[in-house]
Amino acid sequence: MSIINYQFSIMFKSLLSNFLHLIYPHNCEGCGTDTLNKDSFLCAKCLYELPETGFIGVAENPLEKKFYGRIRFEQAGSGYYFNKHGLLQHLIAELKYKNNKEMGFYLGKLLGYQLLATNRFDEVEALVPLPLNIKREHKRGYNQAQLICEGIVSVWKKPIINDAITRIIYTETQTNKNLSNRWENVEHAFALTDDTKLKGKHVALVDDVITTGASIEACGTELLKVEGLRLSVLSVGFTS
Ligand SMILES: [Zn+2]
């Protein structure tokens, strides 16, 4: 390529990028700056400030303590603290209520990098996204836990098993229910549909945010009916 062509090509690329930016603005979900990687939803500063739990690689962490005495599990871990009005809450809302599917993949990928950095979950053989009930999945068009799993396995290579367990009862939104009501609400909400893929496997059940852990407990209890299954638990967000 001649030098003139080269300069023209650089100029054209830069014009094209400015033009695309005008029609498809790409700004940080945290602070609004447009100085960020095109594959990222957060600029370097906001990503750094996203409150990492730092406990995914640690045994007896707060998520594990949440499940003590409730369910038999191998390891449990969450990537980030989920605080009311915090940045993660905003990102999760984008995923669940604003039809932003790429956000699920992005958050899953961030969790995947944390899993790569610890060896605590190395024995996990497959990921199981927490099933959404069919009615809500149809309304939303996707299961956010499935998207998170896809993001995780893009960096932490494991298969996803999403056709072995289903949610059978349409539960009301859980936001305003206390722990015991939530448990009654989800206790019989899950059913195995095909246990052959799960037999003898160590699987990690994955959800977006774990608050009371009632859904994980109910779904995990159903999964543990499978012969030889070992259960671990993973989530992007954690709240106490
Ligand atoms: Zn930012």
Residues whose N, C-alpha, C, O or C-beta is under 5 A from the ligand:
A	BS01	ZN	C28 G30 C31 G32 C43 C46
